[in-house]
Amino acid sequence: MKEDSLQAIEYEIALLVRLTIAHSPRLGSLDRSEYLLLSELEKSSPLAINELAENLLLNLSTASRQVATLETKKYIRRFPDSQNGRISLVELTSEGKKILHTVQKARYDAYTEMLHDWSPEELKHLEANLARLNKDFKKWHK
């Protein structure tokens, strides 16, 4: 029975990822990696690139490429750490905050529409389970 549930959960997560990707143009102009990186910086900024990589479970070269792309778009700025000049810190620019908030609003509106017939209790249950799943995924990765 547990195996059946785990098999169904695995499939539903794979389908959710696929559907999210398929609908991503309707969810704003940032791709998934840009959205997550900007969201991470909004939560705790400024951050060193290695901290960003660690928080998002990326290797350092991937995080560096993503930072460079966002810097080119002027969504983030890079500057030397005053404590250690060899380390670069990154933070959101006003343009980065603006695009992030626009995309967050588009995503919020989409989820509001999709989940309109869910009760507040069902939404809280989903929120708690998704947060727990993400936490367990991060622990499992290490």
C-alpha positions as a Python dict, from the first residue, in 0.01 Angstrom:
ca = {
    (1, 'M'): (0, 0, 0),
    (2, 'K'): (277, 245, 93),
    (3, 'E'): (455, 152, -233),
    (4, 'D'): (140, 235, -431),
    (5, 'S'): (115, 575, -260),
    (6, 'L'): (483, 649, -318),
    (7, 'Q'): (447, 554, -684),
    (8, 'A'): (143, 780, -720),
    (9, 'I'): (320, 1066, -537),
    (10, 'E'): (625, 1034, -761),
    (11, 'Y'): (408, 1048, -1072),
    (12, 'E'): (199, 1342, -947),
    (13, 'I'): (513, 1543, -865),
    (14, 'A'): (658, 1470, -1210),
    (15, 'L'): (329, 1577, -1368),
    (16, 'L'): (315, 1893, -1153),
    (17, 'V'): (665, 1991, -1266),
    (18, 'R'): (570, 1928, -1629),
    (19, 'L'): (246, 2127, -1603),
    (20, 'T'): (424, 2413, -1431),
    (21, 'I'): (680, 2424, -1712),
    (22, 'A'): (408, 2403, -1977),
    (23, 'H'): (221, 2696, -1822),
    (24, 'S'): (529, 2900, -1731),
    (25, 'P'): (473, 3163, -2004),
    (26, 'R'): (141, 3244, -1835),
    (27, 'L'): (316, 3273, -1497),
    (28, 'G'): (540, 3567, -1586),
    (29, 'S'): (852, 3658, -1777),
    (30, 'L'): (1109, 3498, -1547),
    (31, 'D'): (1217, 3139, -1596),
    (32, 'R'): (1218, 2907, -1294),
    (33, 'S'): (1584, 2958, -1207),
    (34, 'E'): (1558, 3338, -1233),
    (35, 'Y'): (1243, 3338, -1022),
    (36, 'L'): (1397, 3125, -748),
    (37, 'L'): (1723, 3321, -739),
    (38, 'L'): (1548, 3658, -719),
    (39, 'S'): (1308, 3522, -456),
    (40, 'E'): (1602, 3397, -249),
    (41, 'L'): (1767, 3738, -269),
    (42, 'E'): (1445, 3909, -167),
    (43, 'K'): (1429, 3690, 146),
    (44, 'S'): (1789, 3748, 251),
    (45, 'S'): (2006, 3996, 72),
    (46, 'P'): (2285, 4063, 9),
    (47, 'L'): (2429, 3715, -31),
    (48, 'A'): (2755, 3573, -157),
    (49, 'I'): (2721, 3363, -470),
    (50, 'N'): (2830, 3051, -281),
    (51, 'E'): (2552, 3110, -25),
    (52, 'L'): (2299, 3143, -307),
    (53, 'A'): (2428, 2820, -458),
    (54, 'E'): (2402, 2640, -126),
    (55, 'N'): (2053, 2772, -49),
    (56, 'L'): (1922, 2668, -392),
    (57, 'L'): (2121, 2341, -411),
    (58, 'L'): (2314, 2456, -719),
    (59, 'N'): (2676, 2402, -802),
    (60, 'L'): (2883, 2719, -790),
    (61, 'S'): (2936, 2746, -1167),
    (62, 'T'): (2559, 2722, -1233),
    (63, 'A'): (2487, 2986, -970),
    (64, 'S'): (2759, 3211, -1115),
    (65, 'R'): (2611, 3183, -1466),
    (66, 'Q'): (2263, 3261, -1337),
    (67, 'V'): (2395, 3561, -1143),
    (68, 'A'): (2576, 3688, -1454),
    (69, 'T'): (2256, 3659, -1660),
    (70, 'L'): (2051, 3847, -1401),
    (71, 'E'): (2323, 4108, -1365),
    (72, 'T'): (2317, 4165, -1743),
    (73, 'K'): (1940, 4217, -1721),
    (74, 'K'): (2004, 4465, -1436),
    (75, 'Y'): (1785, 4264, -1195),
    (76, 'I'): (2070, 4225, -948),
    (77, 'R'): (2393, 4405, -871),
    (78, 'R'): (2723, 4260, -763),
    (79, 'F'): (2964, 4437, -529),
    (80, 'P'): (3266, 4344, -315),
    (81, 'D'): (3212, 4232, 42),
    (82, 'S'): (3345, 4502, 276),
    (83, 'Q'): (3469, 4230, 515),
    (84, 'N'): (3645, 4026, 247),
    (85, 'G'): (3713, 4197, -86),
    (86, 'R'): (3770, 3863, -259),
    (87, 'I'): (3403, 3776, -215),
    (88, 'S'): (3129, 3929, -429),
    (89, 'L'): (2789, 3990, -280),
    (90, 'V'): (2472, 4020, -485),
    (91, 'E'): (2146, 4196, -413),
    (92, 'L'): (1826, 4282, -593),
    (93, 'T'): (1803, 4610, -780),
    (94, 'S'): (1481, 4811, -793),
    (95, 'E'): (1426, 4668, -1144),
    (96, 'G'): (1476, 4316, -1005),
    (97, 'K'): (1222, 4379, -729),
    (98, 'K'): (978, 4518, -982),
    (99, 'I'): (998, 4219, -1218),
    (100, 'L'): (990, 3973, -926),
    (101, 'H'): (678, 4133, -780),
    (102, 'T'): (511, 4137, -1122),
    (103, 'V'): (580, 3765, -1166),
    (104, 'Q'): (475, 3686, -809),
    (105, 'K'): (144, 3864, -875),
    (106, 'A'): (92, 3666, -1199),
    (107, 'R'): (165, 3341, -1015),
    (108, 'Y'): (-60, 3438, -724),
    (109, 'D'): (-343, 3520, -964),
    (110, 'A'): (-295, 3189, -1149),
    (111, 'Y'): (-302, 2986, -826),
    (112, 'T'): (-602, 3185, -704),
    (113, 'E'): (-785, 3087, -1021),
    (114, 'M'): (-671, 2722, -1016),
    (115, 'L'): (-745, 2666, -647),
    (116, 'H'): (-1060, 2878, -618),
    (117, 'D'): (-1276, 2588, -499),
    (118, 'W'): (-1031, 2464, -235),
    (119, 'S'): (-1128, 2540, 125),
    (120, 'P'): (-894, 2741, 349),
    (121, 'E'): (-828, 2418, 541),
    (122, 'E'): (-733, 2230, 223),
    (123, 'L'): (-499, 2515, 122),
    (124, 'K'): (-330, 2515, 463),
    (125, 'H'): (-289, 2137, 441),
    (126, 'L'): (-133, 2162, 94),
    (127, 'E'): (96, 2445, 208),
    (128, 'A'): (217, 2246, 508),
    (129, 'N'): (275, 1930, 306),
    (130, 'L'): (459, 2108, 25),
    (131, 'A'): (680, 2290, 277),
    (132, 'R'): (753, 1960, 450),
    (133, 'L'): (829, 1787, 120),
    (134, 'N'): (1071, 2063, 17),
    (135, 'K'): (1240, 2052, 358),
    (136, 'D'): (1278, 1674, 335),
    (137, 'F'): (1414, 1703, -21),
    (138, 'K'): (1678, 1951, 101),
    (139, 'K'): (1777, 1723, 391),
    (140, 'W'): (1789, 1419, 159),
    (141, 'H'): (2016, 1600, -88),
    (142, 'K'): (2293, 1652, 169),
}
